[in-house]
């Protein structure tokens, strides 16, 4: 009887046009995904002076190598102070002693670029909101306002920065902090709306003394635990240009990934300045590969491309990690390069559109 019933159910499912379409699309979607080399979880379309390739240039660079990509600006504009730099126009935050300031127009710029694309090209991109000050209690209002102004566009927030080497000290006003209620409000709203969060927070201070504990590890871990319902991607595994992996870095990351209270947390391995640590020696590569294979669902690859001008620059970090890709088993490699992105951002897209349907009205909702 049970066998007959299951056969009837199967016949009914296959007879349903909608469900048959859904079932037929699943293998196709997987095949399309596998045809690409990676999805990019961390991409800046613009640089510190809001310049970069057009969004169509990005799609051209993605070509048949990159299936999907996040797309966001840089929220911090480098000021050109004539008194500091004269006629030498700085283009990067390390090129000048002049301050940085938050540039909120970046979100409208990204939204309009995205909306200029046909639907099939939009489906390859996941725009992110970045133009807010995380030390401002009104930051959540900005994020909500962006969603209301551009419904159907954004999937997440970030990359935004709390503690970052050389950057934090260049921003006038209150210093962003992991214990600031303004940050808690942002992450609470991300949980409510379903926005995926990409957070940059260095695990330590620059040029830390050897043997000292990472300055920000306990605070950032406590932040993650306060926001268990928020999907958070910790950019760069907490590392940076001068923030090297502490001696027990792998153990710290593993402790977080093993904690059942932190199942909402993921880490990305983007940026050439981070890749250099993990391809510096076979042992370093083996350590990261082992960590990934024990936790294959929790890592994402991103380029951290910042306004690349050509394909070679865009693919640099992916190629830099070649020793890592060769060290991973095929299933883990697929998850890190492709599948984890799709799972996380598909769910974020679904949740944000659901929130917008309840809080925004307009023809752009989808």
C-alpha positions as CSV (number, residue, x, y, z in Angstrom):
1,X,0.0,0.0,0.0
2,X,2.8,2.4,0.9
3,X,4.5,1.7,-2.4
4,X,1.3,2.4,-4.4
5,X,0.7,5.6,-2.5
6,X,4.3,6.8,-3.1
7,X,3.9,6.1,-6.8
8,X,0.6,8.0,-6.9
9,X,2.2,11.0,-5.2
10,X,5.1,10.9,-7.7
11,X,2.7,10.8,-10.6
12,X,0.8,13.8,-9.2
13,X,4.0,15.8,-8.7
14,X,5.1,15.1,-12.2
15,X,1.7,16.0,-13.5
16,X,1.8,19.4,-11.9
17,X,3.2,21.9,-14.4
18,X,4.6,24.2,-11.8
19,X,6.3,21.5,-9.7
20,X,7.6,19.8,-12.9
21,X,9.1,23.1,-13.9
22,X,10.7,23.5,-10.5
23,X,12.2,20.0,-10.6
24,X,13.5,20.5,-14.1
25,X,15.2,23.7,-13.2
26,X,17.2,22.3,-10.2
27,X,19.7,20.3,-12.3
28,X,20.0,23.2,-14.8
29,X,20.7,25.6,-12.0
30,X,23.4,23.3,-10.6
31,X,24.9,22.8,-14.0
32,X,25.1,26.5,-14.6
33,X,26.7,27.1,-11.3
34,X,29.3,24.4,-11.9
35,X,30.2,26.0,-15.2
36,X,31.7,29.0,-13.4
37,X,34.9,29.0,-11.4
38,X,33.6,31.0,-8.5
39,X,31.1,33.4,-7.1
40,X,32.5,36.6,-5.6
41,X,31.4,37.4,-2.1
42,X,33.3,40.6,-1.7
43,X,33.5,43.2,-4.6
44,X,33.9,47.0,-4.6
45,X,32.7,48.6,-7.8
46,X,34.3,51.9,-6.8
47,X,37.4,53.0,-4.9
48,X,38.2,55.6,-2.3
49,X,37.4,58.4,-4.7
50,X,34.2,56.8,-6.0
51,X,35.8,55.8,-9.4
52,X,35.8,52.4,-11.0
53,X,34.6,50.4,-13.9
54,X,31.0,50.6,-15.1
55,X,28.7,47.8,-13.9
56,X,28.6,46.5,-17.5
57,X,32.4,46.4,-17.5
58,X,32.1,44.3,-14.3
59,X,29.8,41.8,-16.0
60,X,32.1,41.6,-19.0
61,X,35.0,40.8,-16.6
62,X,32.9,38.2,-14.9
63,X,32.2,36.6,-18.3
64,X,32.1,32.8,-18.0
65,X,34.4,32.6,-15.0
66,X,32.4,34.3,-12.3
67,X,28.7,33.3,-11.9
68,X,27.5,35.8,-9.4
69,X,29.0,38.7,-7.4
70,X,28.2,41.1,-4.6
71,X,28.5,44.7,-5.7
72,X,29.1,47.6,-3.4
73,X,30.9,50.9,-3.3
74,X,33.5,52.1,-0.8
75,X,31.7,54.0,2.0
76,X,34.7,56.1,2.9
77,X,35.8,58.9,0.6
78,X,39.4,60.1,0.7
79,X,39.4,63.9,1.1
80,X,41.6,65.8,-1.3
81,X,43.0,68.5,1.0
82,X,45.1,71.1,-1.0
83,X,46.8,72.1,2.2
84,X,48.0,68.5,2.7
85,X,48.6,67.2,-0.8
86,X,48.7,70.2,-3.1
87,X,48.1,69.3,-6.7
88,X,48.8,65.6,-6.0
89,X,45.3,64.1,-5.9
90,X,45.2,61.0,-3.6
91,X,43.3,58.0,-4.8
92,X,43.7,55.6,-1.8
93,X,43.4,56.0,1.9
94,X,47.2,55.3,2.4
95,X,48.1,58.0,-0.1
96,X,47.4,61.0,2.1
97,X,47.2,62.2,5.7
98,X,44.0,64.0,4.9
99,X,40.9,62.5,6.6
100,X,38.2,60.1,5.2
101,X,34.5,60.8,5.4
102,X,31.3,58.8,4.9
103,X,29.9,59.0,1.4
104,X,26.3,58.0,1.5
105,X,25.6,58.7,-2.2
106,X,27.5,55.5,-3.0
107,X,24.2,53.5,-2.3
108,X,22.2,55.5,-4.8
109,X,25.0,55.2,-7.4
110,X,25.1,51.4,-7.0
111,X,21.3,51.1,-7.1
112,X,21.0,53.1,-10.3
113,X,23.8,51.2,-12.0
114,X,22.0,47.9,-11.1
115,X,18.6,49.2,-12.2
116,X,20.1,50.1,-15.6
117,X,20.7,46.4,-16.4
118,X,18.2,44.0,-17.9
119,X,16.7,41.4,-15.5
120,X,18.9,38.5,-16.6
121,X,22.1,40.5,-15.9
122,X,20.7,41.8,-12.6
123,X,20.3,38.1,-11.5
124,X,24.1,37.8,-11.4
125,X,24.6,40.6,-8.9
126,X,23.8,41.1,-5.3
127,X,24.0,44.8,-4.4
128,X,24.9,45.8,-0.8
129,X,24.3,49.0,1.3
130,X,27.4,50.6,2.6
131,X,27.0,54.4,2.9
132,X,26.4,54.7,6.6
133,X,28.4,55.6,9.7
134,X,28.2,52.6,12.1
135,X,28.9,54.9,15.1
136,X,25.6,56.9,14.3
137,X,22.4,55.8,16.0
138,X,20.6,57.1,12.8
139,X,22.5,54.6,10.6
140,X,19.6,52.1,10.7
141,X,17.3,54.9,9.4
142,X,19.6,55.3,6.4
143,X,19.5,51.6,5.7
144,X,15.8,51.4,5.9
145,X,15.4,54.5,3.7
146,X,17.6,52.9,1.0
147,X,15.4,49.8,1.0
148,X,12.3,52.0,0.7
149,X,13.8,54.1,-2.1
150,X,15.2,51.2,-4.1
151,X,13.0,48.2,-3.4
152,X,14.0,45.0,-5.2
153,X,17.6,46.0,-5.4
154,X,19.7,45.3,-2.2
155,X,20.5,42.0,-0.6
156,X,22.7,43.0,2.3
157,X,24.8,45.6,4.1
158,X,28.6,45.9,3.9
159,X,31.4,45.7,3.6
160,X,31.4,48.2,6.5
161,X,34.2,48.7,9.0
162,X,34.5,48.9,12.7
163,X,38.2,48.5,13.5
164,X,40.6,48.6,10.5
165,X,44.3,49.3,10.5
166,X,45.1,53.0,9.5
167,X,41.5,53.6,8.5
168,X,39.7,54.1,11.8
169,X,42.0,56.8,12.9
170,X,41.4,58.8,9.7
171,X,37.6,59.2,10.3
172,X,36.6,62.4,12.2
173,X,34.1,62.2,15.0
174,X,33.2,59.2,17.2
175,X,35.2,56.1,16.7
176,X,33.2,53.0,15.7
177,X,33.2,50.4,18.4
178,X,32.1,46.8,18.8
179,X,30.3,47.7,22.0
180,X,28.4,50.7,20.5
181,X,24.6,50.5,20.7
182,X,24.5,52.0,17.2
183,X,26.1,48.9,15.8
184,X,23.7,46.7,17.7
185,X,20.8,48.6,16.2
186,X,22.2,48.0,12.7
187,X,22.6,44.3,13.3
188,X,19.2,44.0,14.9
189,X,17.6,45.6,11.8
190,X,19.6,43.3,9.5
191,X,18.0,40.3,11.4
192,X,14.6,41.8,11.0
193,X,14.9,42.6,7.3
194,X,17.0,39.6,6.3
195,X,19.9,41.6,5.1
196,X,23.2,39.7,4.8
197,X,26.0,41.5,6.7
198,X,29.6,41.8,5.6
199,X,31.6,43.2,8.5
200,X,35.2,44.2,8.5
201,X,36.8,44.1,11.9
202,X,40.5,43.4,12.5
203,X,41.2,40.7,15.0
204,X,44.1,42.7,16.4
205,X,45.9,46.0,16.3
206,X,48.7,46.7,13.7
207,X,52.2,45.6,14.6
208,X,50.9,43.8,17.8
209,X,53.6,42.6,20.2
210,X,54.4,38.9,19.7
211,X,52.6,36.7,22.3
212,X,50.0,39.3,23.1
213,X,46.3,38.3,22.8
214,X,44.4,39.7,19.8
215,X,42.9,43.0,21.0
216,X,39.5,42.6,19.5
217,X,38.8,38.9,19.4
218,X,36.7,38.7,22.6
219,X,34.7,41.8,21.7
220,X,33.9,40.6,18.2
221,X,33.0,37.2,19.4
222,X,30.6,38.8,22.0
223,X,29.1,40.9,19.2
224,X,28.4,37.8,17.1
225,X,26.7,36.1,20.0
226,X,24.5,39.1,20.7
227,X,23.2,38.8,17.2
228,X,22.5,35.1,16.6
229,X,19.6,35.8,14.2
230,X,21.7,38.0,11.9
231,X,23.6,36.4,9.0
232,X,27.2,37.8,9.3
233,X,30.2,37.3,7.1
234,X,33.4,38.2,8.9
235,X,35.6,39.7,6.2
236,X,39.1,38.5,5.7
237,X,39.0,36.2,8.7
238,X,39.8,39.3,10.8
239,X,43.2,39.8,9.1
240,X,44.8,42.7,7.3
241,X,47.8,44.2,5.7
242,X,49.7,44.4,9.0
243,X,47.3,42.4,11.2
244,X,48.9,39.0,10.8
245,X,47.4,35.7,11.9
246,X,48.1,35.3,15.6
247,X,49.9,32.1,16.6
248,X,46.6,30.4,17.5
249,X,44.5,32.0,14.7
250,X,43.2,28.7,13.3
251,X,42.2,27.5,16.7
252,X,40.3,30.8,17.4
253,X,38.4,30.5,14.1
254,X,37.6,26.9,14.7
255,X,36.3,27.6,18.2
256,X,33.9,30.1,16.7
257,X,32.8,27.7,14.0
258,X,32.2,24.9,16.5
259,X,30.1,27.1,18.8
260,X,26.4,26.1,18.2
261,X,25.5,29.7,19.3
262,X,27.3,31.1,16.3
263,X,25.8,29.1,13.5
264,X,24.9,32.4,11.9
265,X,28.6,33.3,11.3
266,X,30.6,32.8,8.1
267,X,34.1,34.0,7.2
268,X,35.5,35.1,3.9
269,X,39.1,34.8,2.7
270,X,39.1,37.8,0.4
271,X,41.9,40.3,-0.3
272,X,45.4,39.7,-1.7
273,X,46.8,41.0,1.6
274,X,45.1,38.1,3.4
275,X,45.9,35.5,0.7
276,X,49.6,36.2,1.2
277,X,49.5,34.6,4.6
278,X,47.9,31.4,3.5
279,X,50.0,30.7,0.5
280,X,53.3,31.7,2.2
281,X,54.1,28.1,2.9
282,X,52.7,24.6,2.4
283,X,52.0,24.4,6.1
284,X,50.0,27.6,6.1
285,X,48.0,26.4,3.1
286,X,47.4,23.0,4.7
287,X,46.2,24.5,7.9
288,X,43.5,26.6,6.2
289,X,42.5,23.7,3.9
290,X,42.1,21.5,6.9
291,X,39.9,24.1,8.7
292,X,37.8,24.5,5.6
293,X,37.3,20.7,5.2
294,X,36.2,20.4,8.8
295,X,33.7,23.3,8.3
296,X,33.0,23.3,4.5
297,X,29.7,25.3,4.8
298,X,31.1,28.3,6.6
299,X,33.7,29.8,4.2
300,X,33.3,32.0,1.2
301,X,35.7,33.2,-1.4
302,X,35.8,36.8,-2.5
303,X,38.2,38.8,-4.5
304,X,38.0,42.1,-2.6
305,X,38.4,43.6,-6.0
306,X,38.4,47.4,-5.6
307,X,37.5,49.0,-9.0
308,X,39.7,46.6,-11.1
309,X,40.6,48.0,-14.5
310,X,41.0,44.6,-16.3
311,X,40.5,40.9,-16.0
312,X,44.0,40.1,-14.8
313,X,43.6,42.4,-11.8
314,X,40.1,41.0,-11.1
315,X,41.3,37.4,-11.1
316,X,44.5,38.1,-9.2
317,X,43.3,36.8,-5.8
318,X,41.6,33.8,-7.1
319,X,44.8,32.7,-8.9
320,X,46.9,33.6,-5.8
321,X,44.9,31.0,-3.9
322,X,45.7,28.3,-6.5
323,X,47.7,26.2,-3.8
324,X,44.6,26.3,-1.6
325,X,42.2,25.1,-4.4
326,X,44.6,22.2,-5.1
327,X,44.7,21.3,-1.4
328,X,40.9,21.0,-1.0
329,X,38.8,18.0,-1.7
330,X,36.4,18.7,-4.7
331,X,33.2,19.0,-2.6
332,X,34.7,21.6,-0.1
333,X,36.2,23.5,-3.0
334,X,32.8,23.8,-4.7
335,X,31.2,24.9,-1.5
336,X,33.8,27.6,-0.8
337,X,34.0,28.9,-4.4
338,X,30.3,28.6,-5.4
339,X,27.6,26.9,-3.3
340,X,27.9,28.7,0.0
341,X,27.5,32.0,-1.7
342,X,24.4,30.8,-3.5
343,X,22.8,29.4,-0.3
344,X,23.5,32.5,1.8
345,X,22.6,35.2,-0.7
346,X,19.6,33.4,-2.2
347,X,18.2,33.2,1.3
348,X,19.1,36.9,2.0
349,X,17.4,37.9,-1.3
350,X,14.2,36.0,-0.3
351,X,14.0,37.5,3.2
352,X,14.7,41.1,2.1
353,X,12.1,40.9,-0.7
354,X,9.6,39.5,1.9
355,X,10.4,42.4,4.3
356,X,9.9,44.9,1.5
357,X,6.6,43.4,0.5
358,X,5.4,44.1,4.0
359,X,6.9,47.6,4.4
360,X,7.2,49.0,0.9
361,X,4.9,49.4,-2.0
362,X,5.9,49.9,-5.6
363,X,6.3,48.3,-9.0
364,X,10.0,47.4,-8.5
365,X,9.3,44.7,-5.9
366,X,10.2,41.2,-7.0
